[in-house]
Amino acid sequence: MKPAEIWNLAKLNSPWGVHLERIGVELTGLRLGIPADETAERGSTARRKHPGVRSETVHLTPDRWNSWTDETIGIFNMHFTGSGPAYVDVNTHKPLLVLGLAESNSALRREFLLDNREVAVVDTQATIAYLPAGSRFAMNLSHGGFARSTSLIVDPSKLARGLGMQVADLPCTLQKVLQGAAPSFQMTRASSTLRRVAHEFLIHPHDDRFGELFARGKSFEFFWAFLQVISAAEGSPPVMPPSISRRDAHNISLVRALLEQEPHSTVSIDQLARMANTNRTRLRFIFKQMYGETIADFRNGIRMTRARQLLLETDLTVAQVSSQVGYADVSAFHVAFKKTFGCTPAVLRSTEQA
């Protein structure tokens, strides 16, 4: 680690660098719109330069930086707001699997580099990256807004000892990724469960006396939620209880497809149950087993994704957007939207279209 390149991690109240090194990652650069030799307090204004990012006056607040790791798995979470450039640069000392979830506003210019090759990241999508030993990953951000991300780093060689799993137990997508000799990067749809776990870890207070236990539990829960997401995307759910037949699984997949294709639909649970040729209790049970989240959470995630798209790409009013994604009550839409994105529809539209 090069201390001169690190923007005073102590001021972030986060042992990020120590935790990264423990899992096998060297943090070679971290700038948050403030020069490395600045000792200004959080949120100060300064000038800085970085290749690819123009010199400018910046004002950026590193709101939350949480991290935890053992030698098998580690979780790293950040949220910052403001304007101006920022970057994170890391190198890996051993092969690692990185499962991530990122979100930012469209006013923020982003560049992700994997061994100097640019990779595209779509907001609200879950990302899967394989980094062989010696890989370099860099993230450059510039211009205003907010960004938050959660990354789970797993050492594949320690799956059995640390997590009680073999590589063969993982979804096919991850097995193929880990068989590669070169860095790889791909995306899949994130679930509301995955977003919830990431948010809970982000906002957890640093001074919790049982914080170590909480972080360990959230790391495992995030990994579980990610495996569910990948399995669902493959169309091959994880090992199902004997009570769930192939016919049941097929019928439930039709329910899921309907919810994805018609986010505005107000079809009831009873109607969905009839469609799946089962009762509402069993429908809820099988859906949760197959996809790792409740029908309500899944439907809400689809609706919020569509609502965000409509707010940014059309001139529809918030009430019209609310109606188009199946909410008859605008107040309920506001509550659901803010819970998902951390701001109201009007604020998201004004900041991202600025």
N, C-alpha and C positions, 0 to 999 in steps of 0.2 A: 504494500500500500504506500502511496506517496502522500504524506500528510499535507504538503503544500497544495495539493489538488482538491483537498476535501474541505467543503464549507462547514467547518466547525460543527461536527455531528453532535457535540455536547449540547449545543444550543437547540438542536432538534429534540433533545431528550430521548435519543434513540441509539441503541448499540448496533446499528445496522452493519457497520464495518466488521465488528467482531463476529456477529452471527453469520455474515456472508463467508468469512474465512473459515468458520467452523464447518460449513457445509461443502467447502471446496471452491469458493468463488473469491477472487481478489477484486476489491473495489478500487479501480485505478483512477476514477474521476467522478466528482460530484459537484456540480455548480447549480445554484438556484438563483440566477440573476444577480449574484453578488460576487465580486472578485475574491479569489482565494485568500488574499492578504487583508481583506476587510475584516474588521472586528465589530461591524455595526450590528445592532440588535435586530431581532426578527422583524421583518417588514420594512427595513431601511431601504433607501434608494441609493443606487450607485451605478457606475458604468463598468462594463466588462466586454471582453472580446472572446470569440470562440470561432474556429473555422466553420464556415457555412452559415453563421448567424451574424447579422450585422450588429455593429456597436450601437447601443441605444440606452436611454435611461429606463430603469426598470423598477418595479415595485412588486415584489412577490412574497407571499406569506406561506411558509411551509407549515401547514396546519397540523398534520398528524403524520407520524412515521413510527409504525409499530413493527416489530419483528421478533421472531423466536425460532430457534432451531436446536436439534440435536445433531448427531452425525449421520442421520438417515433422511430426515425430512425437515424442511424449514419454510416458514411463511413470512412474507415481506409485504408490507402494506404502506401506501403513502397517499396523501391527499394534499394538494396545494392549490392556492388561488392567487390571482394577481395578473400582472402583465410582464412581458419580457422573457428572455431565454433561460433555459435550464437544460442540463444534460446529466446523464448517468452513464458511466462506462465501466464495464466489468470484463474480467478474463476468468476462464475456468481452469482449475487444476486437474480435474478428472471428469469423466463423462457424467452428464447430468440431464435429467428430464425436468423441464420447466413448464408448469401449467399456469396460465395467466388469465386475468380478467381486467380490462381497462375501459375507462370511459373519460371523455373530455368533450368540451364544446367545439363547434366547428371553427370558431375564431382562432383556435390554437393550431398552429402549424406543427405537424409532427413528422419525425423521421426516425425509423427504426433500422438499425444496421446489424446484420449478422455476418461476421467475418467480412466487413466492408461491403456487403451486398444488401441493398435496400429491400426491406420486406414490408408488405402492406398490412395494416391492422385496422379492422373495422370496429367502431364503437359498439359496445354491448355484446360483442362476440367473445367467446372463450378461445384462447390460443394455446397451441401445443408446440413446444420447441424442444429439439434434442440438441444438446451442445456437447460434442466430444471434447476430450481434454485439449486445452490450448485454444478453445474458441473465444471469440470476442463478441460481446453484444453491447451496442450503444443506443441510447435514446436521446434525441435532441427535440426540445420543445421551444417554440418561439411565439410571441404575440400573446394576447390576453385571454383570460378565461379561467377555467378550472381543469384539473386533471386528477384522477385517482386511479390507482391500480393495485391489484393484489397478485402476487406471484408465489406459487408453491414450488419449491425446488426439492427434487427427490433424487437420492443416490440409488440408481437401479441395482448396483452391486450389493446393496444392503437391504433389499426388499424383504428377504426371507427372515433375516435376524431382527430387523427393526419393525416390520409391519406384518410378519407372518404370511407373506405372499411370495409367490414365484412369478417370474415374468410371464409364464404360461397362463397365470390366473388373470392377467390384464386383458382388456378389450383388444381385439385384433389390431385396431389402429395404433395403439401404443406399442404392441409387440413389433409391428413393422417399423415404427419409428426407431425403436431401440436397436433394431438389427442393422441400421444404416451406419456407415462409416463417416459420413459427412453431416454437417449441421442441417437440420430440417426445420420447417416452420409451416403450420397449417392452422385453420380456424374451424370452429363449430359453434352452433347456437348455445348461448348461455341460458341456464334456467334461473327462475326466480329464487330457488333454494341456494344456488351458487352465489347469487348477488347478495342474498340475505346474510350468508355466512361471512362473506367478505366485509360487509358493512358492520356486522357485530364485532369483528376483530378490530376494524379500524377505529371504532368509537370507544373501545374498552379503555378504562382509565389506566394510566401507567403505574399508579401507586396501589393497585390491588394486591393484597398480601398473598392471594392465591392465583396471581396472574400467570405464573408458570403453568399451572394445571389448566387454566382456561385456554391459554395459547396452544398447548399440546392438543387439547380436545378439539379446538377449532381447526387446527392443521389436519387432523384426521377426518373431521367432518367435511372440510373443503375438498380433500382428496376423494372421499366417498362420493360427494355431490358431482365432482368432475367425472368420475368413472361412470356414474349414472347417465350424465349428459352424453358422453362418448358412446356408451352402449346403446342409448336410444337413437343416436344419429346413425349408428351402424345398422339399425333395424334388428339387432339381436340382443334383446334384454339380458341382463345378468341372470345367473342361475335362479330359476323361479321355484317357488314352493310347489310340491306335487299337486296341490289343489288347483293350480292354475293350468288349464289345458291350452293346447295350441289354438283351439277355436276361441277360447276366451281372449287370449292374447291378440288374435287377429281382430276380433270385434272391438277390443279396446283401442287398437291402433286406428281403426276407422273413426272412433270418437275423437282421438287426438288430431287426425287429419282434418276433420270438420272444424274443430276449434281453431286450427292454424289458418284454414282457408277463409273462414268467416268470423273474424274477430268481433264484428258488430252483432253477431247472433245473440239473441237472448234466450236461446233454447235452455230449458230447465234441466236439472239433474235427472228428474224422472223421465224426461223425454230422451235424454242421452242413454239412460239405463235401458229403456225399451229398444233403442237403436242397437245397443250391444247385447240384447236378449238376456238381460240379467236384472238384478234389483239395484237400487241406488247404493246400498251399503257395500255390496260386492263390487260394484263399479268403482267406487272410491278406493276400496282396498287394492284392487288389481292395478288401477291406474298409478297409485302411489308406489306399488311394488315395481312396476315396469319402468316408470320414468323418474322416480326419486322426488316427486313433488305432488302436491294435491292438484285436483282439477282446478280449483279456484286459483291457486298460485300460477299454474300453467296458463290459464285463460288470461289472468291479469298481465302476465309477462308479454303475451302476444298483443294484447290491447295497448299496453304502454309503448311497446316498440312501434306499433302503427300510429299511435297518437303523436309520438315524437316526430315521426316522418311527416305527418300531415301539418304539424305546427311549423316545421321548417321549410316545407316544400309547397305549401298552399297559403292562400290568404283567408282561409276559413277562420271564423271566430272560435274562441275556446269552447263556447257552448255547442257550436256545430261539430267541432272535433269530438267533443264528449259524446254527442249523439251517434257519430259515425263509428265509434268504437264500442257502442253498446251500453253507454251510461245514460239513463234517463234523468238522473240527478247530477247536476253540474258540481254540486258540493262534494258528492261522493267521488267524482272524477278527480277533483282537486286533491282530495286526501290521498287517493291511490297514486296519483302522479307524483306528488311530493314525497311520498314514502319510497317510491322507486328511484327517482332522480335527484332527490334532495332539494328541489326547488319547485315553485309553482309553474304551470304552463306558460304564463305570461313572462315570467323571469327568464325561463329557458329560451323562449322565442326572442326576447330582446337582446340577450347576451350572445346567443349563437348566430344571430343575423346581423350583429353589430359590425 
